[in-house]
Amino acid sequence: MISEKMLKLTKSNSVIRAMFEEGNKLATIHGRENVYDFSLGNPNIPSPPAVNNAIIDIVKHEDSVALHGYMSNVGYPAVRDEIAKSLNTRFDTSFDESNIIMSCGAAGGLNVVLKTLLNPGDEVVVISPFFVEYGNYVSNFGGELVIVPASRFDFQPDADTVRKAITPKTKAIILNSPNNPTGVVYTRDTIKQLATVLEERAFEYGAPIYLISDEPYRELTYDGVEVPFLTKFYKNTIICYSWSKSLSLPGQRIGYIAIPSEIDNFELIIDAAGIATRILGYVNAPALIQRVVAKCLFEQTNINAYDTNRKLLYDGLIDLGFEAVFPQGAFYLWIKTPVCDKEFVEAAKKYNILLVPGSAFTCPGYARIAYCVAKETIENSLPAFKKLAKDLGLTKAK
């Protein structure tokens, strides 16, 4: 038999991935163009031309043996230095290469950080709704997940609710803004209030509480909305970043961890995180793509295409009588379901619409729609959504 922990996970496999596989099956039956798969946050927008150009240039001109060989577990010094400089330019920080660890995406970074920080029984606060894998990441290292609901009015975290959830066992809180699944961006006021709570509780319990900022969607914002850079608000912040969305590179698994020098126990944390990278099996982030992103730090994917999809989908569904949160960032629409969310998702499948129920994000009564798809997919799906709305008795769809 396999391990009991993995046996449980195989029985409760990711709903998101399950819906993605369902989409592939339906496509073979009905044709890909007749299946409206909004399940997976897989960017449909190509990476900027500078990415492929950088790959070609590096492979053509750099020594092959050195390019594909090992480096320090924490990544190439020159790459880390370039990332630090770019952050200093953009956010008025004071990083250098010693503050940056290259990671296998934000997911790899989160696991490295949690491996570094957690003892069995330590608690990690998360804001519901949240990316489903946080629970697995925390349990990997013996931690306990403490779920705190966001406001159901605007889906901002509530500082008083977070305060009540923090105990002497609290080691960290994970924030994700722009948020998956809601598309909400946490405001400056929200961050300031949370920082105050964390400082007060850390002082009260005599131990640091670390804020882990999960940032794969930082560059995906609309209408000039600001995403506060959290190290400017709370010193014990650790950033886990990914280029999966900002450069449309999810399959390349490349990101970084930024750990400010002023953080409590900096030397211990930075050394332990470098070791965690190795013993978790990553060893180091992919060598070639480290060099590539260093040449593309100020490049960006086509935000306008996502913005077009965002407005088209939101306006179309509101016109049909649905209720949804207007997204400020990322590429997800968070829709309120007029019936039980799982029932709603099953009803949508009758019209080849694939969504993820809110209960997968510990927030029943909603569903997530990933609009990082072709514009035509959204246009073609709206008649199917209209049929679904009629089935559910939404008045505007009659």
NORBELPE-V416223 format. One record per pair of residues at least 24 apart in sequence whose C-alpha atoms are under 7 Angstrom apart, sorted by sequence separation. I is the first residue (numbers start at 1). J is the second residue. D is the distance in whole Angstrom. If there is no record, write none. Layout:
<<I | J | D> <I | J | D>>
This chain:
<<16 | 40 | 6> <114 | 138 | 7> <119 | 143 | 7> <341 | 365 | 5> <118 | 143 | 6> <211 | 236 | 6> <212 | 237 | 6> <213 | 238 | 6> <214 | 239 | 6> <215 | 240 | 6> <216 | 241 | 5> <306 | 331 | 7> <340 | 365 | 6> <341 | 366 | 6> <75 | 101 | 6> <111 | 137 | 6> <115 | 141 | 6> <210 | 236 | 5> <211 | 237 | 5> <212 | 238 | 5> <213 | 239 | 5> <214 | 240 | 5> <215 | 241 | 5> <216 | 242 | 5> <220 | 246 | 7> <341 | 367 | 6> <74 | 101 | 5> <75 | 102 | 5> <210 | 237 | 6> <211 | 238 | 6> <212 | 239 | 6> <213 | 240 | 6> <214 | 241 | 6> <215 | 242 | 7> <216 | 243 | 7> <219 | 246 | 6> <235 | 262 | 6> <236 | 263 | 5> <74 | 102 | 5> <216 | 244 | 7> <217 | 245 | 6> <235 | 263 | 6> <236 | 264 | 6> <337 | 365 | 5> <155 | 184 | 7> <216 | 245 | 6> <217 | 246 | 7> <336 | 365 | 6> <337 | 366 | 5> <127 | 157 | 7> <156 | 186 | 6> <336 | 366 | 4> <337 | 367 | 7> <254 | 285 | 7> <335 | 366 | 5> <336 | 367 | 6> <334 | 366 | 7> <335 | 367 | 5> <157 | 190 | 7> <334 | 367 | 6> <335 | 368 | 6> <351 | 384 | 6> <159 | 193 | 6> <163 | 197 | 6> <334 | 368 | 5> <159 | 194 | 5> <333 | 368 | 6> <334 | 369 | 6> <332 | 368 | 6> <333 | 369 | 5> <168 | 205 | 6> <172 | 209 | 5> <173 | 210 | 6> <174 | 211 | 6> <175 | 212 | 6> <176 | 213 | 6> <332 | 369 | 5> <333 | 370 | 6> <159 | 197 | 7> <171 | 209 | 5> <172 | 210 | 4> <173 | 211 | 5> <174 | 212 | 5> <175 | 213 | 5> <176 | 214 | 5> <177 | 215 | 7> <195 | 233 | 7> <332 | 370 | 5> <170 | 209 | 7> <171 | 210 | 6> <172 | 211 | 6> <173 | 212 | 6> <174 | 213 | 6> <175 | 214 | 6> <176 | 215 | 6> <178 | 217 | 6> <195 | 234 | 6> <331 | 370 | 6> <332 | 371 | 6> <172 | 212 | 7> <174 | 214 | 7> <178 | 218 | 6> <188 | 228 | 6> <331 | 371 | 6> <348 | 388 | 6> <192 | 233 | 6> <331 | 372 | 6> <185 | 227 | 7> <123 | 169 | 6> <124 | 170 | 6> <122 | 169 | 5> <123 | 170 | 4> <124 | 171 | 6> <125 | 172 | 6> <126 | 173 | 6> <122 | 170 | 6> <123 | 171 | 6> <124 | 172 | 5> <125 | 173 | 4> <126 | 174 | 5> <122 | 171 | 6> <123 | 172 | 7> <124 | 173 | 5> <125 | 174 | 6> <126 | 175 | 7> <131 | 180 | 6> <130 | 180 | 6> <131 | 181 | 7> <130 | 181 | 7> <129 | 181 | 7> <247 | 300 | 6> <248 | 301 | 7> <246 | 300 | 6> <247 | 301 | 5> <246 | 301 | 6> <208 | 264 | 7> <310 | 371 | 7> <309 | 371 | 6> <313 | 378 | 6> <306 | 372 | 6> <309 | 375 | 6> <316 | 382 | 7> <320 | 386 | 6> <320 | 389 | 7> <321 | 394 | 6> <321 | 395 | 7> <321 | 396 | 5> <320 | 396 | 5> <321 | 397 | 7> <319 | 396 | 7> <320 | 397 | 5> <220 | 303 | 7> <222 | 307 | 7> <225 | 328 | 7> <222 | 328 | 6> <221 | 328 | 6> <222 | 329 | 6> <106 | 214 | 7> <221 | 329 | 4> <220 | 329 | 5> <221 | 330 | 6> <106 | 216 | 7> <220 | 330 | 5> <217 | 330 | 5> <110 | 240 | 6> <109 | 240 | 6> <106 | 240 | 5> <106 | 241 | 5> <105 | 241 | 7> <106 | 242 | 5> <105 | 242 | 5> <91 | 229 | 7> <184 | 327 | 6> <185 | 328 | 6> <183 | 327 | 4> <184 | 328 | 5> <185 | 329 | 6> <182 | 327 | 7> <183 | 328 | 6> <184 | 329 | 6> <183 | 329 | 5> <109 | 256 | 7> <183 | 330 | 5> <105 | 253 | 5> <109 | 257 | 6> <183 | 331 | 7> <104 | 253 | 5> <105 | 254 | 4> <106 | 255 | 6> <183 | 332 | 6> <104 | 254 | 5> <105 | 255 | 4> <182 | 332 | 6> <183 | 333 | 7> <103 | 254 | 6> <104 | 255 | 6> <105 | 256 | 7> <178 | 329 | 5> <179 | 330 | 7> <181 | 332 | 6> <182 | 333 | 6> <103 | 255 | 5> <178 | 330 | 6> <180 | 332 | 7> <182 | 334 | 5> <102 | 255 | 6> <103 | 256 | 5> <116 | 269 | 7> <181 | 334 | 7> <102 | 256 | 4> <103 | 257 | 7> <101 | 256 | 5> <102 | 257 | 6> <100 | 256 | 7> <101 | 257 | 5> <116 | 272 | 6> <100 | 257 | 6> <101 | 258 | 7> <116 | 273 | 6> <100 | 258 | 5> <99 | 258 | 6> <100 | 259 | 6> <99 | 259 | 5> <113 | 273 | 6> <116 | 276 | 6> <99 | 260 | 6> <112 | 273 | 6> <115 | 276 | 6> <99 | 261 | 7> <112 | 276 | 6> <95 | 260 | 7> <112 | 277 | 6> <104 | 285 | 5> <103 | 285 | 5> <102 | 285 | 6> <181 | 368 | 6> <48 | 247 | 7> <47 | 247 | 5> <74 | 274 | 6> <47 | 248 | 5> <73 | 274 | 6> <43 | 245 | 7> <46 | 248 | 6> <47 | 249 | 7> <45 | 248 | 7> <73 | 277 | 7> <43 | 248 | 6> <73 | 278 | 6> <75 | 284 | 6> <73 | 283 | 6> <74 | 284 | 6> <75 | 285 | 7> <73 | 284 | 5> <79 | 290 | 7> <83 | 294 | 7> <79 | 291 | 7> <82 | 294 | 6> <79 | 294 | 6> <68 | 287 | 6> <67 | 287 | 7> <68 | 288 | 7> <67 | 288 | 6> <132 | 360 | 6> <132 | 361 | 5> <131 | 361 | 6> <130 | 361 | 5> <129 | 361 | 5> <128 | 361 | 7> <129 | 362 | 6> <128 | 362 | 6> <129 | 363 | 5> <128 | 363 | 7> <55 | 292 | 6> <54 | 292 | 6> <51 | 292 | 7> <54 | 295 | 7> <51 | 296 | 7> <50 | 296 | 7> <48 | 299 | 7> <48 | 300 | 7> <48 | 301 | 6> <47 | 301 | 6> <45 | 302 | 7> <39 | 354 | 6> <36 | 352 | 6> <37 | 353 | 6> <38 | 354 | 5> <39 | 355 | 5> <35 | 352 | 5> <36 | 353 | 5> <37 | 354 | 5> <38 | 355 | 5> <39 | 356 | 6> <35 | 353 | 6> <36 | 354 | 6> <44 | 372 | 6> <41 | 370 | 6> <43 | 372 | 5> <44 | 373 | 5> <39 | 369 | 7> <40 | 370 | 6> <42 | 372 | 7> <43 | 373 | 7> <44 | 374 | 6> <23 | 354 | 7> <38 | 369 | 5> <39 | 370 | 6> <41 | 372 | 7> <38 | 370 | 5> <38 | 371 | 6> <19 | 354 | 7> <16 | 356 | 6> <15 | 356 | 7> <36 | 377 | 6> <15 | 360 | 6> <36 | 381 | 6>>
